[in-house]
Amino acid sequence: MHLPPLDVAVYPLDMMADRRHTGRPADLPSPPASLSPVSPSSAATFGALPNFASLQKAIRRVFRSSTITVRQAERLQGRLYRIFVASLTDGSALVLKCPPAYNTRLLRHEKHGLETEQKILQTLRDYTQIPVPQVIKYDSNGVALGSPFLMMSHIPGRRVSDLMDHLTPSERQSIQRALGAYVRALTSLSAPRFGTVHRVFAGKGHSSWREAFLALLEAALRDGEDMLITIPYDSIRYYIRRHAHYLEEVNEPRLVAFHMCEPQNVLLDPLTKKITGLVGFTSVICGDPLMNGGFSDGSDTFFQGVGERPNRSKGVMARQWMYSAYRSAVQIVGHHYRPELGGNETAARRSLTDALNELARI
Protein backbone atom coordinates (compact mmCIF):
# COMPACT_ATOMS: atom_id res chain seq x y z
CA MET A 1 0.00 0.00 0.00
CA HIS A 2 1.38 3.42 -0.96
CA LEU A 3 0.98 6.16 1.65
CA PRO A 4 -0.26 9.64 0.71
CA PRO A 5 1.58 12.65 2.19
CA LEU A 6 0.36 13.58 5.66
CA ASP A 7 0.09 17.08 7.05
CA VAL A 8 0.39 16.63 10.80
CA ALA A 9 2.28 18.93 13.13
CA VAL A 10 3.41 18.84 16.74
CA TYR A 11 2.15 21.90 18.55
CA PRO A 12 3.23 23.65 21.76
CA LEU A 13 2.06 22.51 25.16
CA ASP A 14 -0.47 25.28 25.74
CA MET A 15 -1.76 25.41 22.14
CA MET A 16 -5.56 25.56 21.76
CA ALA A 17 -7.84 23.76 19.35
CA ASP A 18 -10.89 25.06 17.48
CA ARG A 19 -12.94 21.87 17.73
CA ARG A 20 -15.36 21.62 20.64
CA HIS A 21 -15.62 18.60 22.89
CA THR A 22 -18.08 18.21 25.71
CA GLY A 23 -17.46 14.59 26.68
CA ARG A 24 -14.63 12.09 26.78
CA PRO A 25 -12.59 11.64 23.59
CA ALA A 26 -13.85 8.78 21.44
CA ASP A 27 -12.24 5.37 21.83
CA LEU A 28 -10.05 6.32 24.76
CA PRO A 29 -9.39 3.41 27.13
CA SER A 30 -10.00 3.53 30.84
CA PRO A 31 -7.38 5.10 33.10
CA PRO A 32 -4.63 3.04 34.71
CA ALA A 33 -5.67 1.09 37.76
CA SER A 34 -3.16 2.83 39.98
CA LEU A 35 -1.95 6.41 39.68
CA SER A 36 -0.33 8.52 42.37
CA PRO A 37 -2.41 11.65 43.10
CA VAL A 38 -0.71 14.93 42.22
CA SER A 39 -1.95 18.23 43.54
CA PRO A 40 -1.87 21.42 41.43
CA SER A 41 0.81 22.85 43.70
CA SER A 42 3.18 19.92 43.37
CA ALA A 43 4.88 21.02 40.14
CA ALA A 44 8.11 19.37 41.29
CA THR A 45 6.48 15.99 40.71
CA PHE A 46 6.61 16.69 36.99
CA GLY A 47 10.01 18.34 36.85
CA ALA A 48 10.49 21.73 35.23
CA LEU A 49 7.76 21.22 32.59
CA PRO A 50 4.95 20.56 32.44
CA ASN A 51 3.57 21.29 35.91
CA PHE A 52 0.10 20.26 36.93
CA ALA A 53 -1.45 23.59 35.97
CA SER A 54 -0.05 23.53 32.43
CA LEU A 55 -1.13 19.90 32.04
CA GLN A 56 -4.69 20.80 33.04
CA LYS A 57 -4.65 23.90 30.84
CA ALA A 58 -3.37 22.05 27.78
CA ILE A 59 -6.06 19.36 27.94
CA ARG A 60 -8.86 21.87 28.41
CA ARG A 61 -7.68 23.97 25.50
CA VAL A 62 -7.29 20.98 23.19
CA PHE A 63 -10.90 19.87 23.82
CA ARG A 64 -12.25 23.45 24.20
CA SER A 65 -13.94 22.56 27.46
CA SER A 66 -13.49 24.03 30.93
CA THR A 67 -15.26 21.05 32.49
CA ILE A 68 -12.53 18.49 31.74
CA THR A 69 -10.54 18.00 34.92
CA VAL A 70 -7.34 16.09 35.59
CA ARG A 71 -7.92 13.94 38.65
CA GLN A 72 -4.53 12.26 38.99
CA ALA A 73 -1.26 12.26 37.09
CA GLU A 74 1.86 10.17 36.92
CA ARG A 75 5.20 10.50 35.21
CA LEU A 76 6.22 7.32 33.41
CA GLN A 77 9.73 6.03 32.93
CA GLY A 78 11.21 7.14 29.63
CA ARG A 79 14.71 6.88 28.23
CA LEU A 80 14.71 10.24 26.48
CA TYR A 81 11.28 11.86 26.39
CA ARG A 82 9.23 12.95 29.40
CA ILE A 83 5.97 11.02 29.46
CA PHE A 84 2.93 11.80 31.63
CA VAL A 85 -0.36 9.95 32.10
CA ALA A 86 -3.30 12.16 33.06
CA SER A 87 -6.34 10.44 34.56
CA LEU A 88 -9.50 12.52 34.02
CA THR A 89 -12.53 12.71 36.27
CA ASP A 90 -14.75 11.23 33.52
CA GLY A 91 -12.79 7.96 33.72
CA SER A 92 -10.65 8.40 30.61
CA ALA A 93 -6.88 8.81 30.47
CA LEU A 94 -4.50 10.72 28.22
CA VAL A 95 -0.76 10.48 27.61
CA LEU A 96 1.39 13.54 27.02
CA LYS A 97 4.82 12.90 25.56
CA CYS A 98 7.06 15.91 25.97
CA PRO A 99 10.55 16.74 24.63
CA PRO A 100 13.65 15.97 26.68
CA ALA A 101 14.91 18.52 29.18
CA TYR A 102 16.22 21.69 27.53
CA ASN A 103 19.84 20.83 28.33
CA THR A 104 19.68 17.37 26.71
CA ARG A 105 21.94 17.12 23.67
CA LEU A 106 20.19 15.21 20.91
CA LEU A 107 21.71 13.01 18.25
CA ARG A 108 21.02 14.13 14.70
CA HIS A 109 18.42 11.43 14.07
CA GLU A 110 16.53 12.33 17.27
CA LYS A 111 15.74 15.94 16.46
CA HIS A 112 12.31 15.30 14.93
CA GLY A 113 11.26 12.37 17.10
CA LEU A 114 7.90 13.65 18.32
CA GLU A 115 6.86 14.85 14.87
CA THR A 116 7.85 11.47 13.43
CA GLU A 117 5.86 9.58 16.05
CA GLN A 118 2.74 11.65 15.50
CA LYS A 119 2.81 11.07 11.75
CA ILE A 120 3.48 7.34 12.13
CA LEU A 121 0.82 6.73 14.77
CA GLN A 122 -1.80 8.40 12.61
CA THR A 123 -0.65 6.43 9.57
CA LEU A 124 -0.71 3.07 11.38
CA ARG A 125 -4.19 3.67 12.77
CA ASP A 126 -5.45 4.68 9.32
CA TYR A 127 -3.92 1.84 7.31
CA THR A 128 -3.23 -1.12 9.64
CA GLN A 129 -4.61 -3.03 12.61
CA ILE A 130 -1.43 -2.51 14.64
CA PRO A 131 -2.53 -1.57 18.20
CA VAL A 132 -0.97 1.87 18.67
CA PRO A 133 -2.19 4.90 20.62
CA GLN A 134 -4.71 7.27 19.06
CA VAL A 135 -3.26 10.71 18.43
CA ILE A 136 -5.42 13.51 19.83
CA LYS A 137 -5.44 15.97 16.94
CA TYR A 138 -5.98 19.68 17.33
CA ASP A 139 -5.50 22.84 15.34
CA SER A 140 -2.85 25.54 15.59
CA ASN A 141 -5.00 28.63 16.09
CA GLY A 142 -4.20 29.05 19.76
CA VAL A 143 -1.40 30.93 21.47
CA ALA A 144 1.88 29.08 21.95
CA LEU A 145 2.94 29.35 25.57
CA GLY A 146 4.90 26.18 26.22
CA SER A 147 7.00 23.45 24.62
CA PRO A 148 6.02 21.01 21.84
CA PHE A 149 4.30 17.83 22.99
CA LEU A 150 2.34 14.86 21.70
CA MET A 151 -1.07 14.02 23.17
CA MET A 152 -2.50 10.53 22.67
CA SER A 153 -4.79 7.93 24.17
CA HIS A 154 -3.55 5.71 26.99
CA ILE A 155 -3.18 2.00 26.26
CA PRO A 156 -3.50 -0.13 29.40
CA GLY A 157 -1.00 -2.91 29.94
CA ARG A 158 2.37 -3.89 31.35
CA ARG A 159 5.65 -3.82 29.46
CA VAL A 160 7.03 -7.15 28.31
CA SER A 161 10.32 -6.12 29.94
CA ASP A 162 8.53 -6.06 33.31
CA LEU A 163 6.80 -9.42 32.82
CA MET A 164 9.56 -11.37 31.06
CA ASP A 165 10.33 -13.61 34.03
CA HIS A 166 6.65 -14.54 34.38
CA LEU A 167 6.01 -15.61 30.78
CA THR A 168 5.81 -19.27 29.80
CA PRO A 169 7.57 -20.50 26.62
CA SER A 170 4.17 -20.76 24.93
CA GLU A 171 3.27 -17.19 25.86
CA ARG A 172 6.61 -15.91 24.57
CA GLN A 173 6.10 -17.70 21.27
CA SER A 174 2.62 -16.21 20.95
CA ILE A 175 4.04 -12.72 21.54
CA GLN A 176 6.80 -13.25 18.99
CA ARG A 177 4.35 -14.51 16.38
CA ALA A 178 2.10 -11.49 16.92
CA LEU A 179 5.06 -9.11 16.68
CA GLY A 180 6.09 -10.72 13.41
CA ALA A 181 2.60 -10.15 12.03
CA TYR A 182 2.68 -6.50 13.13
CA VAL A 183 6.08 -6.04 11.48
CA ARG A 184 4.66 -7.52 8.28
CA ALA A 185 1.80 -5.01 8.42
CA LEU A 186 4.18 -2.11 9.03
CA THR A 187 6.59 -3.00 6.24
CA SER A 188 3.72 -3.50 3.79
CA LEU A 189 3.32 0.28 3.75
CA SER A 190 5.41 2.00 1.11
CA ALA A 191 6.48 5.62 0.79
CA PRO A 192 7.36 7.88 -2.15
CA ARG A 193 11.06 8.28 -1.23
CA PHE A 194 13.78 6.91 1.05
CA GLY A 195 15.08 8.45 4.26
CA THR A 196 13.85 9.75 7.60
CA VAL A 197 10.10 10.19 7.97
CA HIS A 198 10.57 13.90 8.67
CA ARG A 199 12.30 14.46 5.32
CA VAL A 200 10.18 12.04 3.28
CA PHE A 201 6.86 13.50 4.43
CA ALA A 202 8.24 16.96 3.64
CA GLY A 203 9.07 15.82 0.09
CA LYS A 204 12.83 15.95 0.70
CA GLY A 205 13.77 12.28 0.85
CA HIS A 206 16.31 10.42 -1.28
CA SER A 207 15.63 8.73 -4.60
CA SER A 208 17.74 5.68 -3.66
CA TRP A 209 18.18 3.60 -0.52
CA ARG A 210 21.94 3.77 -1.00
CA GLU A 211 21.91 7.55 -0.66
CA ALA A 212 19.51 7.45 2.28
CA PHE A 213 21.39 4.82 4.28
CA LEU A 214 24.79 6.44 3.74
CA ALA A 215 23.29 9.72 4.96
CA LEU A 216 21.94 7.99 8.10
CA LEU A 217 25.32 6.42 8.74
CA GLU A 218 27.23 9.63 8.22
CA ALA A 219 24.95 11.49 10.65
CA ALA A 220 25.66 8.88 13.34
CA LEU A 221 29.41 8.98 12.73
CA ARG A 222 29.48 12.76 12.87
CA ASP A 223 27.64 12.66 16.17
CA GLY A 224 30.50 10.50 17.44
CA GLU A 225 33.18 12.73 15.98
CA ASP A 226 31.56 15.80 17.57
CA MET A 227 32.07 14.19 21.00
CA LEU A 228 35.53 12.77 20.19
CA ILE A 229 34.23 9.24 20.80
CA THR A 230 36.72 6.53 19.90
CA ILE A 231 35.32 4.14 17.31
CA PRO A 232 36.88 2.91 14.01
CA TYR A 233 35.38 5.61 11.76
CA ASP A 234 37.66 4.89 8.80
CA SER A 235 36.93 1.16 8.88
CA ILE A 236 33.20 1.69 9.14
CA ARG A 237 33.16 4.09 6.20
CA TYR A 238 35.46 1.88 4.13
CA TYR A 239 33.63 -1.43 4.54
CA ILE A 240 30.15 0.01 4.14
CA ARG A 241 31.06 1.98 1.05
CA ARG A 242 32.79 -1.12 -0.31
CA HIS A 243 29.48 -3.01 -0.05
CA ALA A 244 27.14 -0.08 -0.72
CA HIS A 245 26.20 -1.45 -4.15
CA TYR A 246 24.14 -4.12 -2.35
CA LEU A 247 21.91 -1.33 -1.01
CA GLU A 248 20.76 -0.75 -4.58
CA GLU A 249 18.88 -4.07 -4.40
CA VAL A 250 16.24 -2.21 -2.37
CA ASN A 251 13.96 -0.51 -4.88
CA GLU A 252 10.83 0.41 -2.88
CA PRO A 253 10.81 2.46 0.35
CA ARG A 254 8.98 0.67 3.17
CA LEU A 255 8.22 1.82 6.70
CA VAL A 256 10.88 0.66 9.17
CA ALA A 257 10.60 1.10 12.96
CA PHE A 258 13.90 0.52 14.75
CA HIS A 259 12.52 -0.05 18.25
CA MET A 260 9.14 -1.59 17.49
CA CYS A 261 9.88 -5.03 18.96
CA GLU A 262 11.91 -4.04 22.01
CA PRO A 263 10.45 -5.46 25.25
CA GLN A 264 9.99 -2.03 26.84
CA ASN A 265 7.81 -0.92 23.89
CA VAL A 266 5.45 -3.91 23.87
CA LEU A 267 2.46 -3.77 26.24
CA LEU A 268 0.68 -6.89 27.49
CA ASP A 269 -2.52 -7.64 29.32
CA PRO A 270 -1.08 -9.00 32.59
CA LEU A 271 -3.79 -11.65 32.80
CA THR A 272 -4.06 -12.98 29.24
CA LYS A 273 -0.45 -12.15 28.25
CA LYS A 274 -1.76 -10.87 24.92
CA ILE A 275 -0.37 -7.73 23.29
CA THR A 276 -2.53 -4.69 24.04
CA GLY A 277 -0.40 -2.09 22.30
CA LEU A 278 2.90 -1.00 20.82
CA VAL A 279 4.61 2.30 21.66
CA GLY A 280 7.90 4.04 20.89
CA PHE A 281 7.74 5.14 17.25
CA THR A 282 10.07 8.14 17.36
CA SER A 283 12.73 6.33 15.26
CA VAL A 284 11.05 5.37 12.00
CA ILE A 285 12.43 5.64 8.48
CA CYS A 286 11.41 4.74 4.93
CA GLY A 287 13.88 2.14 3.76
CA ASP A 288 14.76 -1.56 3.70
CA PRO A 289 12.41 -3.84 5.70
CA LEU A 290 15.49 -5.87 6.76
CA MET A 291 16.43 -2.93 8.98
CA ASN A 292 13.23 -3.19 11.03
CA GLY A 293 13.46 -4.05 14.72
CA GLY A 294 13.17 -7.79 15.27
CA PHE A 295 14.84 -8.91 12.01
CA SER A 296 18.41 -9.03 13.30
CA ASP A 297 17.72 -11.62 16.01
CA GLY A 298 14.21 -12.86 15.22
CA SER A 299 13.19 -16.37 16.27
CA ASP A 300 11.57 -18.96 14.02
CA THR A 301 8.24 -18.06 15.61
CA PHE A 302 8.77 -14.36 14.88
CA PHE A 303 9.38 -15.10 11.19
CA GLN A 304 6.29 -17.32 11.13
CA GLY A 305 4.39 -14.14 11.94
CA VAL A 306 6.29 -12.20 9.31
CA GLY A 307 5.46 -14.87 6.75
CA GLU A 308 8.98 -15.73 5.60
CA ARG A 309 12.58 -15.59 6.72
CA PRO A 310 15.04 -13.48 4.68
CA ASN A 311 17.11 -15.50 2.23
CA ARG A 312 20.85 -15.99 2.70
CA SER A 313 22.05 -14.34 -0.50
CA LYS A 314 25.27 -12.35 -0.43
CA GLY A 315 23.38 -9.09 -0.88
CA VAL A 316 21.00 -9.79 2.00
CA MET A 317 23.81 -10.85 4.31
CA ALA A 318 25.90 -7.80 3.41
CA ARG A 319 22.97 -5.46 4.10
CA GLN A 320 22.24 -7.12 7.43
CA TRP A 321 25.85 -6.69 8.56
CA MET A 322 25.85 -3.07 7.40
CA TYR A 323 22.71 -2.43 9.43
CA SER A 324 24.28 -4.15 12.43
CA ALA A 325 27.31 -1.86 12.16
CA TYR A 326 25.03 1.16 11.98
CA ARG A 327 22.95 0.13 15.00
CA SER A 328 26.08 -0.59 17.02
CA ALA A 329 27.60 2.79 16.17
CA VAL A 330 24.38 4.55 17.20
CA GLN A 331 24.31 2.65 20.51
CA ILE A 332 27.94 3.50 21.30
CA VAL A 333 27.53 7.16 20.45
CA GLY A 334 24.22 7.39 22.29
CA HIS A 335 25.80 5.92 25.42
CA HIS A 336 28.39 8.70 25.47
CA TYR A 337 25.79 11.40 24.95
CA ARG A 338 23.61 10.10 27.79
CA PRO A 339 25.57 7.67 29.99
CA GLU A 340 23.02 8.07 32.78
CA LEU A 341 20.54 6.00 30.75
CA GLY A 342 22.75 2.95 30.96
CA GLY A 343 23.18 0.54 28.08
CA ASN A 344 25.84 -2.03 27.36
CA GLU A 345 28.56 -0.21 25.45
CA THR A 346 30.86 -3.22 25.59
CA ALA A 347 28.29 -5.40 23.84
CA ALA A 348 27.72 -2.71 21.22
CA ARG A 349 31.45 -2.45 20.51
CA ARG A 350 31.68 -6.24 20.22
CA SER A 351 28.75 -6.23 17.81
CA LEU A 352 30.40 -3.51 15.74
CA THR A 353 33.63 -5.48 15.53
CA ASP A 354 31.75 -8.62 14.49
CA ALA A 355 29.87 -6.72 11.78
CA LEU A 356 33.04 -5.22 10.32
CA ASN A 357 34.79 -8.60 10.36
CA GLU A 358 31.88 -10.19 8.52
CA LEU A 359 31.85 -7.41 5.94
CA ALA A 360 35.58 -7.93 5.42
CA ARG A 361 34.89 -11.59 4.56
CA ILE A 362 32.20 -10.88 1.98
C-alpha positions in Angstrom: 0.0 0.0 0.0 1.4 3.4 -1.0 1.0 6.2 1.6 -0.3 9.6 0.7 1.6 12.6 2.2 0.4 13.6 5.7 0.1 17.1 7.0 0.4 16.6 10.8 2.3 18.9 13.1 3.4 18.8 16.7 2.1 21.9 18.5 3.2 23.7 21.8 2.1 22.5 25.2 -0.5 25.3 25.7 -1.8 25.4 22.1 -5.6 25.6 21.8 -7.8 23.8 19.3 -10.9 25.1 17.5 -12.9 21.9 17.7 -15.4 21.6 20.6 -15.6 18.6 22.9 -18.1 18.2 25.7 -17.5 14.6 26.7 -14.6 12.1 26.8 -12.6 11.6 23.6 -13.8 8.8 21.4 -12.2 5.4 21.8 -10.0 6.3 24.8 -9.4 3.4 27.1 -10.0 3.5 30.8 -7.4 5.1 33.1 -4.6 3.0 34.7 -5.7 1.1 37.8 -3.2 2.8 40.0 -1.9 6.4 39.7 -0.3 8.5 42.4 -2.4 11.6 43.1 -0.7 14.9 42.2 -2.0 18.2 43.5 -1.9 21.4 41.4 0.8 22.8 43.7 3.2 19.9 43.4 4.9 21.0 40.1 8.1 19.4 41.3 6.5 16.0 40.7 6.6 16.7 37.0 10.0 18.3 36.8 10.5 21.7 35.2 7.8 21.2 32.6 4.9 20.6 32.4 3.6 21.3 35.9 0.1 20.3 36.9 -1.4 23.6 36.0 -0.1 23.5 32.4 -1.1 19.9 32.0 -4.7 20.8 33.0 -4.7 23.9 30.8 -3.4 22.1 27.8 -6.1 19.4 27.9 -8.9 21.9 28.4 -7.7 24.0 25.5 -7.3 21.0 23.2 -10.9 19.9 23.8 -12.2 23.5 24.2 -13.9 22.6 27.5 -13.5 24.0 30.9 -15.3 21.0 32.5 -12.5 18.5 31.7 -10.5 18.0 34.9 -7.3 16.1 35.6 -7.9 13.9 38.6 -4.5 12.3 39.0 -1.3 12.3 37.1 1.9 10.2 36.9 5.2 10.5 35.2 6.2 7.3 33.4 9.7 6.0 32.9 11.2 7.1 29.6 14.7 6.9 28.2 14.7 10.2 26.5 11.3 11.9 26.4 9.2 13.0 29.4 6.0 11.0 29.5 2.9 11.8 31.6 -0.4 9.9 32.1 -3.3 12.2 33.1 -6.3 10.4 34.6 -9.5 12.5 34.0 -12.5 12.7 36.3 -14.7 11.2 33.5 -12.8 8.0 33.7 -10.7 8.4 30.6 -6.9 8.8 30.5 -4.5 10.7 28.2 -0.8 10.5 27.6 1.4 13.5 27.0 4.8 12.9 25.6 7.1 15.9 26.0 10.6 16.7 24.6 13.6 16.0 26.7 14.9 18.5 29.2 16.2 21.7 27.5 19.8 20.8 28.3 19.7 17.4 26.7 21.9 17.1 23.7 20.2 15.2 20.9 21.7 13.0 18.2 21.0 14.1 14.7 18.4 11.4 14.1 16.5 12.3 17.3 15.7 15.9 16.5 12.3 15.3 14.9 11.3 12.4 17.1 7.9 13.7 18.3 6.9 14.8 14.9 7.9 11.5 13.4 5.9 9.6 16.0 2.7 11.7 15.5 2.8 11.1 11.8 3.5 7.3 12.1 0.8 6.7 14.8 -1.8 8.4 12.6 -0.6 6.4 9.6 -0.7 3.1 11.4 -4.2 3.7 12.8 -5.4 4.7 9.3 -3.9 1.8 7.3 -3.2 -1.1 9.6 -4.6 -3.0 12.6 -1.4 -2.5 14.6 -2.5 -1.6 18.2 -1.0 1.9 18.7 -2.2 4.9 20.6 -4.7 7.3 19.1 -3.3 10.7 18.4 -5.4 13.5 19.8 -5.4 16.0 16.9 -6.0 19.7 17.3 -5.5 22.8 15.3 -2.8 25.5 15.6 -5.0 28.6 16.1 -4.2 29.1 19.8 -1.4 30.9 21.5 1.9 29.1 21.9 2.9 29.3 25.6 4.9 26.2 26.2 7.0 23.4 24.6 6.0 21.0 21.8 4.3 17.8 23.0 2.3 14.9 21.7 -1.1 14.0 23.2 -2.5 10.5 22.7 -4.8 7.9 24.2 -3.6 5.7 27.0 -3.2 2.0 26.3 -3.5 -0.1 29.4 -1.0 -2.9 29.9 2.4 -3.9 31.3 5.6 -3.8 29.5 7.0 -7.1 28.3 10.3 -6.1 29.9 8.5 -6.1 33.3 6.8 -9.4 32.8 9.6 -11.4 31.1 10.3 -13.6 34.0 6.6 -14.5 34.4 6.0 -15.6 30.8 5.8 -19.3 29.8 7.6 -20.5 26.6 4.2 -20.8 24.9 3.3 -17.2 25.9 6.6 -15.9 24.6 6.1 -17.7 21.3 2.6 -16.2 20.9 4.0 -12.7 21.5 6.8 -13.3 19.0 4.4 -14.5 16.4 2.1 -11.5 16.9 5.1 -9.1 16.7 6.1 -10.7 13.4 2.6 -10.2 12.0 2.7 -6.5 13.1 6.1 -6.0 11.5 4.7 -7.5 8.3 1.8 -5.0 8.4 4.2 -2.1 9.0 6.6 -3.0 6.2 3.7 -3.5 3.8 3.3 0.3 3.7 5.4 2.0 1.1 6.5 5.6 0.8 7.4 7.9 -2.1 11.1 8.3 -1.2 13.8 6.9 1.0 15.1 8.4 4.3 13.8 9.7 7.6 10.1 10.2 8.0 10.6 13.9 8.7 12.3 14.5 5.3 10.2 12.0 3.3 6.9 13.5 4.4 8.2 17.0 3.6 9.1 15.8 0.1 12.8 15.9 0.7 13.8 12.3 0.8 16.3 10.4 -1.3 15.6 8.7 -4.6 17.7 5.7 -3.7 18.2 3.6 -0.5 21.9 3.8 -1.0 21.9 7.6 -0.7 19.5 7.4 2.3 21.4 4.8 4.3 24.8 6.4 3.7 23.3 9.7 5.0 21.9 8.0 8.1 25.3 6.4 8.7 27.2 9.6 8.2 25.0 11.5 10.6 25.7 8.9 13.3 29.4 9.0 12.7 29.5 12.8 12.9 27.6 12.7 16.2 30.5 10.5 17.4 33.2 12.7 16.0 31.6 15.8 17.6 32.1 14.2 21.0 35.5 12.8 20.2 34.2 9.2 20.8 36.7 6.5 19.9 35.3 4.1 17.3 36.9 2.9 14.0 35.4 5.6 11.8 37.7 4.9 8.8 36.9 1.2 8.9 33.2 1.7 9.1 33.2 4.1 6.2 35.5 1.9 4.1 33.6 -1.4 4.5 30.1 0.0 4.1 31.1 2.0 1.1 32.8 -1.1 -0.3 29.5 -3.0 -0.1 27.1 -0.1 -0.7 26.2 -1.5 -4.1 24.1 -4.1 -2.3 21.9 -1.3 -1.0 20.8 -0.8 -4.6 18.9 -4.1 -4.4 16.2 -2.2 -2.4 14.0 -0.5 -4.9 10.8 0.4 -2.9 10.8 2.5 0.3 9.0 0.7 3.2 8.2 1.8 6.7 10.9 0.7 9.2 10.6 1.1 13.0 13.9 0.5 14.7 12.5 0.0 18.3 9.1 -1.6 17.5 9.9 -5.0 19.0 11.9 -4.0 22.0 10.5 -5.5 25.2 10.0 -2.0 26.8 7.8 -0.9 23.9 5.4 -3.9 23.9 2.5 -3.8 26.2 0.7 -6.9 27.5 -2.5 -7.6 29.3 -1.1 -9.0 32.6 -3.8 -11.7 32.8 -4.1 -13.0 29.2 -0.4 -12.1 28.3 -1.8 -10.9 24.9 -0.4 -7.7 23.3 -2.5 -4.7 24.0 -0.4 -2.1 22.3 2.9 -1.0 20.8 4.6 2.3 21.7 7.9 4.0 20.9 7.7 5.1 17.2 10.1 8.1 17.4 12.7 6.3 15.3 11.1 5.4 12.0 12.4 5.6 8.5 11.4 4.7 4.9 13.9 2.1 3.8 14.8 -1.6 3.7 12.4 -3.8 5.7 15.5 -5.9 6.8 16.4 -2.9 9.0 13.2 -3.2 11.0 13.5 -4.0 14.7 13.2 -7.8 15.3 14.8 -8.9 12.0 18.4 -9.0 13.3 17.7 -11.6 16.0 14.2 -12.9 15.2 13.2 -16.4 16.3 11.6 -19.0 14.0 8.2 -18.1 15.6 8.8 -14.4 14.9 9.4 -15.1 11.2 6.3 -17.3 11.1 4.4 -14.1 11.9 6.3 -12.2 9.3 5.5 -14.9 6.7 9.0 -15.7 5.6 12.6 -15.6 6.7 15.0 -13.5 4.7 17.1 -15.5 2.2 20.9 -16.0 2.7 22.1 -14.3 -0.5 25.3 -12.3 -0.4 23.4 -9.1 -0.9 21.0 -9.8 2.0 23.8 -10.9 4.3 25.9 -7.8 3.4 23.0 -5.5 4.1 22.2 -7.1 7.4 25.8 -6.7 8.6 25.8 -3.1 7.4 22.7 -2.4 9.4 24.3 -4.2 12.4 27.3 -1.9 12.2 25.0 1.2 12.0 22.9 0.1 15.0 26.1 -0.6 17.0 27.6 2.8 16.2 24.4 4.6 17.2 24.3 2.7 20.5 27.9 3.5 21.3 27.5 7.2 20.5 24.2 7.4 22.3 25.8 5.9 25.4 28.4 8.7 25.5 25.8 11.4 24.9 23.6 10.1 27.8 25.6 7.7 30.0 23.0 8.1 32.8 20.5 6.0 30.7 22.8 2.9 31.0 23.2 0.5 28.1 25.8 -2.0 27.4 28.6 -0.2 25.4 30.9 -3.2 25.6 28.3 -5.4 23.8 27.7 -2.7 21.2 31.5 -2.5 20.5 31.7 -6.2 20.2 28.7 -6.2 17.8 30.4 -3.5 15.7 33.6 -5.5 15.5 31.7 -8.6 14.5 29.9 -6.7 11.8 33.0 -5.2 10.3 34.8 -8.6 10.4 31.9 -10.2 8.5 31.8 -7.4 5.9 35.6 -7.9 5.4 34.9 -11.6 4.6 32.2 -10.9 2.0 
